[in-house]
């Protein structure tokens, strides 16, 4: 069998699954992506849309900070239609924030992130609505992602190769093994209620916060901590930059402009069920007050909505503080090495900013497993416009 006839099933239609599909399709694999809802209808479509340069992580995890910086630069190059390169600013509001400043800037520089302190007078020129009592401001190369457009651009690229089949509203209900090999998955079509068996040569679990549940269908245990967080939006864009508190990462410390809205995020708690992400009422008051500290005018505009999304953190926790300290890095798990299942890989953890890199790592691992030397191309090719996903003329199919 040549790799052009090698069929891969990807379970999960969020950013990671879609980016992995695109990478494999460019390498010549036949790929079927299975998603129980619409594409990006889980965590990917619900985050606030910050394009992380890595500054937020520089103090705690230099590697993920460097990774974010590298990947954000690639995304700006290959997905200009889905990214607003509007920069970011960290602002100090207290003496404790000021004590954090020097180590923060140095940690950013050590990770290759060009952080630069600017006069507060210049900060007010950039962002006139800022709290006039800020004590310091640091400029970093953050930006804003349109999460849906970014993911759908990757999907459009996959379909244009002619190697992709996308099955939305299909849910995997069983993983069918023979000895130490997976032969197929059984899916149910939530529109017709009909079941279907899909055979493949390899299976990739890209279920995000659901990846632990998917793995259990193959009698595999993956330590995943679904960690929901609340975000809140008002019906007014009050900043053009991503503005963050200059302190250790915590709740309610990032304000993101998203189209004509302003989003404050996020909180964090523990959940055993990624499908249940009800917004705690206390979060609404907390986030509103946190936003007002940074932008006092936040209180003057109409409330739009609040929602929650579950972070797919890799690792286990005992309490909310422990889960806050879990790494935002990702892991590609070869289940032949960990569970004696030859043809299954799981990708867990990570961030929206690193979706392309995550797809590349998984694809590299699959190629290594089947002794193929095919390099990835996703860092070099400009993605098609997201509208190409809906147009005719491509050779792929979306079912």
Secondary structure, DSSP 8 states (H G I E B T S, - for coil): --GGG-EEEEE--SHHHHHHHHHHHHTT-EEEEEESSSTTTTTGGGS--EE--SGGGTTT-HHHHHHHHHHHHHHHHH-GGGEE---EEEEE-SHHHHHHHHHHHHHHHHTT---EEE-HHHHHHH-TTS-TT--EEEEE--EEE-HHHHHHHHHHHHHHTT-EEEEETEEEEEEEEETTEEEEEEEEETTT--EEEEE-SEEEE--GGGHHHHHHTTT----EEEEEEEEEEESS---SSEEEESSSS-TT-EEEEETTEEEEE------S-TT-----HHHHHHHHHHHHHH-GGGGGS-EEEEEEEEEEEES--SSHHHHHTS-S-EEEEEHHHHHS-TTEEEEEE--GGGHHHHHHHHHHHHHHHTT------TTTS----GGGGTSS--S-EE-
